[in-house]
Amino acid sequence: MAASAWLPPVDLTDSGRPVLFPGEVERLFISSIDLQAEENPSLPPLRSGLLTLTSHRLLWINETSRFAHFIPLGSVIHAFPPKKSIKSMFTSPKIRIQVTSDSDGKITSGKGTTSVVITIVMRGGKSDSEAFYGKLWEVLKSRSWEVEEVKGREDVGEIRDSGSVEGTSRVRTAVVGVAGILRKEQEMWESTDKSLQDAFQDLNALMSKAKEMVALAEKMRQKLLSGSAAQANANDEEMGSKQEMQDWLLSVGIVSPVTKESAGALYHQQLSRQLADFVKLPLEKSGGMIALIDVYCLFNRARGTELISPEDLLQACALWEKYEVPAMLRKFDSGVMVIQSKAHSDEEVFARIISLAQKPDALKMGISPSDAALTLGIAPALAKEHLLNAESRGLLCRDVSPDGFRFYVNMFKEFELGNIYLAWRINAIAGLDEDSRCDIDADLDVQATLQASIMMLER
């Protein structure tokens, strides 16, 4: 009996991270976790996986085999605290949860006909069972999966209604004399002070509202994705506007950014996977390559208040070598670092550069990094790296002048080795003055000198 027979599966991204539900937020990561149904031996256990506690589910992921299952928190009836005894000090910490299930033992999110006790075994050695139980109990009490979305228009309507009532019920005192002026000034100061207190008294509430807006944008994006197949016969203009709307929603932010608080020792590992999923869209828009500094700005903007340092970004990119992700970190000879898609081909870029360099104007004046940037649709700094890389391959020649770098098609490779001395002889003759070139055929001494020079070079 497979694990999928009693636990629903989880969809994973290309980097191995779970696809979260709209509004779902990751709260805690724990490695080396077993899931067992001790009371029902017919249900196969899950061994040594990554357990992720979210606001909606308990996710178990096998990072090696790339399969995952989850336990909906809506099915949890009770969570038993870890036992404290002398025996438990020498064994792996265990936490038991009672969940609803159907008659076949499959875990359901609704009301099942029976229940089963699932044991969470922490074999990592560094896991804190008390901290996990506290976080699990906190998420269960919040019941985020049951919270209904509050309509913003209704809230605004209530605020306007309450404001209008308050405004009509307020009695205005006439401003008369010095006492009236002082009273008016006092009212203005009190109103300003109250506004400042309301604005700064609770920053956490402000951050919570920001997260709600990101969650709302994610729900809208999911609806657009689900409706794209049904409306495939729409006109191009409508489809283009929907694509722009979807890209805008993707740039709003990451709903559940990986943090040091939630991931702990797994912070850089999970950050690396989340970054690999994030750069997929920017790489598609930039031709398969984007500067590392640009990724740093885009990623931090999407994470909102959960900013990362440049060192964290470098460590996350360095971990891509261990995982099967579609992106890689690349460093050019000049020291410029970029993030590149594994599907990116240097040969295709070189072919476009050579085609540009063979145009009539480029054959005379050469091409600059700005010219290549316009053709490739990338930043001039990256275009310059591509030109230098093409030069190292022998495809281009560089000319450095006060005006900057200019690159030309490499014609030297077109010369045949057998005609090298012939080219030298032509250049030698061309170096003579006009009278000598006119009498070159009659001047045997010059011909003998040239022939002797050629024979010496051949030796």
N, C-alpha and C positions, 0 to 999 in steps of 0.2 A: 504493500500500500504506500503510495507516494505521499510526500508531505502536502502536495497540492490537493489531496483528497480531504484534508481537514483544515487547511489554512488557505485563504485566498491569495493569489499571486500578486506581485508588485511589478509594475513596469519600471524599467531602468533606462537611464540615458546612455549615451555613447561612452561616458566616463565611468559608468557604474553607480551613479547616484539615483535615488528614487525619484519618480515623477510624483510630485506632491499634489494633493487636492487643492482647489481654490480656497485660499485663506488658511491653509495648513502651514504651521510653523514648527521647525525642528527645535527641540528643547534640550536634548541630551544625547550623547554618543557614548557607547560602551563596547569595547572589543572583547573577543573570545567569550561569547555567550552561547549557552545551550538552551534549547527549549524542549521540555519533556512533558508528556502527559503520563505521570506515574500511575494513575489509577486506571489507565486504559493502555495496556502494552501493545495493542494492535495499531495504535497511532505511532508512526515512525518519528523518532526524535530528530531534531535539527542540531548539528554539532558545529561549534567554533565559528560563529558568525558575528557580524557587526549588528548590534542592537541600537536602533534609533528611536527615541521617544519623541513623538510629535504631539501637537495639540489635538490630533484626531486618531492616531494609531500607534501601535508598537510595530516597528519594521525590523525584520530580521533579514540580513543580506549576506550571502556567501560571496565574498569579493573575488574568490578564485574561480568559481564556476559560473559567476554572473547569473545567479537566480536568487529570488527573494520572495518572502511571504510576509503577511502582516496580520495583526490581531486588532480589530477595531475596538477602540476604547468604549464605544457605545455598548459593546457586549460584556464588559467587565462588571460583574456583580459586586465583587469585594476583592480587596488586596490585603493579604496577610503580611504583617511586618516580619522582618527577619528575626529568627530565633537567636537568643543570646544564651549561650551555655559554654561550658568548657569544651565539649565535643565540637561545637561549631567553630571554635578557634583553629582547629586543625583540618577543617574541610572547606571546600569552596562555598562562599556565601550563596544562599538561596532565598528567593522571594517567590511566593505562590500567589497566583491570581485565579479567581473563580470566574469563568466566562460562560455565557449561554451557548448552546449548540443544539443542532437538530438531532433527530433520532439516529442518524448515521455517524454522528460525531463531528460533523462539519461546523466550524465556528461561524456564527451569523451575527450581524450587527443589530438585528431586532430581537424580539422575544422568542427564544427557542423553547423547545419542549423539554429540554433537559439542560444540565450544566456539566462542565468538566473543569478540573483544576490543572492549570499549566504551571510548571515549575521553571523559573528563570534561574539558571545556574551560571554564576560568574566565575569563570576559570582563569581570568586574566591575572589574578593575584594583586593588582593595584586598584581594583574597582571598590568603591565605597558603597556598600549595600544600603547603609542608612541614608546617604545622600540621594541615591536612586529612588528609594522608597518615598522619601520626602517629596522629591520632584514629581514622582508618579501620582502621589496622593493630591498634590497641588493641581496637577492637570486634570485629574478625575473630578475634583470639586469644581473647577471652572467650567467643565462641560462645554468647551468651545464648539464642538461639533453640533450642538443644539441651538447655538445662538443664531437668531434670525437677523437678516440684514435690515437695518433701520433706514427708512427712506429719508433722504436728505431734504426733500421738499416739505415733508411733514414737520421735520424739526424746524426748518426755517419759518414755516407757517406759524408754529407754536410760538417761536421767539417773537415774530412780528406781532402776533395777537397779544402776547403778554406785554410787549413794549408799548403797544397802543393803549392798553388799559392803564398801564402805569403812567403814561404821559397824560391821559385825560384826567386821572384821579389826582394828580399832583396840583397843589394850590400854589399859585405864583404870588409872591409878595411884591408889592410895588416898591420900586427903587426911589426912595425919597430922602434927600439930604445926605450928610456924611455917613450916617448909620446905614442907610440903604446901600451906598457904594461899598462900604466895608463888608456888609452882608453878602453882596454879590461877589466880591473878590473871594470871600471865604467859601462860598458855594463852588466857585470855579476850581479852587485848590482842592477841595474835597472830591470833586468829580474827577480831576486829573489823578489824584492819589488812588482813588478806587479803580480807575482804568488801568493804572500801572500794576496794582496788586492783582487784578484779574488776569493781566497778561503774563505775569511772571510767577504766579503762586504755584503753578503745577506744570513743570516742563515735561514730566512723564505723560501727562494727558495729551500734550501736544505731539509727542513722539508716537503715542498710541493712535492718534488721529491720522498721522502720516502713514503708519502701517496699514490702517484701514483703507486709505486711498490706494496704496499699492495693491492690497488684496482685491479691491474693487476693479482696478485696472487688469489684474490677472484674470478675474472672472470674465470681464469683457473680452479679453484675448481668447480665452477658452471658447466662448460662445462664437467668436468669429471663426476660429479654427473648425469648430464642429459644423458650422453652417456653410463653410466654403464648398463642401462636396455637394450639398443639396442645391446650391445656387450656381452650379458650374456653367449654366447656360446664360448667365448675365452678360451684359455688354462689357467691353474692355475698360471703359471709363469707370464704371461702377466697381469692377474688380480692382482697378488701380487704386481707387480711393480707399478700398478696404485694405489693400496691402499697405498703403501708407499709414492707415489707422493702426494696423497690427504692429508695424515697425515702431510707431510712436509709443504704443503701449509697452512694447518690449523695453524701450529705453527709460520707462518710468522708474524701474528699480527691481531689485531682487526681493521677493516676498520673504524668504527665510534665509538671510545671510548666515554663513558659518561663523561662529564667534569662539573665542578662547573659553568663554564661560560654558558654552554648551558642548564643545568638542573636547576640551581639555588636552590630553596628550595626543589626540587624533586631529588637532587643529590644522596643521599644515597638510595632512593627508586629505582631509575633507575639503579644505580650501583649494587644493590642487584640482580635485575633481570638479568642484563647482566652477572654478575658473575655466576649465576646459570646456564645460557646457556654455559658459557665458561668451567666450571668444568666437564661438561658431558663427554667429550672425555677423559680427564685425569683420571677420576674415572673408566671408562671402561677399561683403560689400567692397572690400579693399583689394580684391584680386588675389587673395590667399596669403597676404603678408601685411603685417601692421607693426609699427614701431612699439617697443616695450613701454616707452613713456606714455604713448597714447593709450595703451591698454590699462596702464596704471590709473590714468585720469578717468577713463570710461568705467572701469570696475569700481573705483571708489565712489563715483557719482551714483552708480546703481545701488551701492550698499547703503547709501544715506548716511546715517550717523555712525555706522559700524565700519569706520575706516581702517585700512591696513597700511603697514609701513612698506617701503621699497624692499627691505630685507625679506619680509613675509612673501612678497610677490615673487622674488627671485627663488626662494626656497620652494614655493608652490610650483613654479615652472620647472625647477630642477627635478621634481618628483615625477614628471611626466614620462621619464625614461622607464620607470618601473610599471607604469600602467599603460593599457592599450587605449590611448586617447588619440583623436584625429589631429592633434596640434603638437608642435614641438618648439623648443627654444633654440634660436640660431644666433651665432655671433660671427660677424664679418671680420675680415682681417684688420679693418680700421678700428675695430672695437665696438661698432654699432650693434646693438642687440635688438632682435626682432622676434616676434611670434609668427610662426609660419605654419600653414596647413600642410599636412603630409601629402595631400593631393596636389599641392603646388609644384609646378614643373619649371625648373630654370631654363630648360631647352625652349619652352614656349615663349618665355620672356625674351630670350636671346634672339629668337626668330623675329619677334616684333621689333626689337632694337635694330637688327641688321636690315630689316625692311625699311625702317626709318632712315638709317644711315646711307642707304643706297639711292635715296631720292636726289634729283639733280642739285637742289640747293644744298643738301647735306654733303654731297660730294665736294662742293666748293668750299663751304664754310664750316662743315662739321656740325655735330650736334652737341648741345649742352645738357646738363642734368635737368634744366627746366623743360627743354624740348622733350626729353624722354619721359618726364613726369606727366606732361600733357597727354602723351600717347598711351602710357601705361595706366593713367588714372591714379597715381600714387603721389606721395610727398616727394619733393625734390631731393631730400636727404636719402630716401630709399632708392630713388632713381639713380643717384650718383653711385650708390653701392652696387647696383646692378651693372652699371657701365664699367666700374672697376673690375667687377667679377668677369664681365665679358672680355675685358682687356687681358686678364690673367689667363683666360682660355685661348688667347691668340686671335680673337675675333675682331678686336678693335685696336686702334693705335691712339695714343693720347698726345695732345699738344697743350702744353702749359704756357700761358701768356699772361700779361697784366690783366686781360679781360676775363681770365678764369680758365677752366678746363674746357677743351673741345675734343671731341672724339671722332675719328674717321675709320672707315672700313680698312681693315688690314690687307694691303695689296702685296706685302712681301711674300706671303705664302703662295702667291700665284707664280712666283719666279721658279723656273726649273734650275736645278743645280748645274746642269750642263751649260746653261747660258749665263751663268753668273759673271764669268770673265768677259763675255761679250758686252754685258751691260757696263762693266768697269771700263772697257776700251772705248765705248761710246761716250761715257762721261769724261774720260781723259781727253778725247779729241774735242769734245764740247768745251773743255776748259781752255783750249788754245784761243789766241786772238783770231780775228776774221781773216787776216792775210795768211796766217799759217794754215787755217782750215782750207783755204782756197788752193794752196800749194801742197796739201798733204800727200796727194798721190805721187807728186814728183819728188818729194823730199824723202829720199831713201834713208837718210840718217834717222829721221823721226820714226819711220816705219820700223827700222831695225831696233830702235830703242823700245818702242811699244812691244814688239815681238819678244825681245829679251825680257821685258818686264812680265809679260804673260807667262813665259816659260818658267821664270823664277817663282811666280805664284803657283803654277801647277805643281812644281816640285814640293 
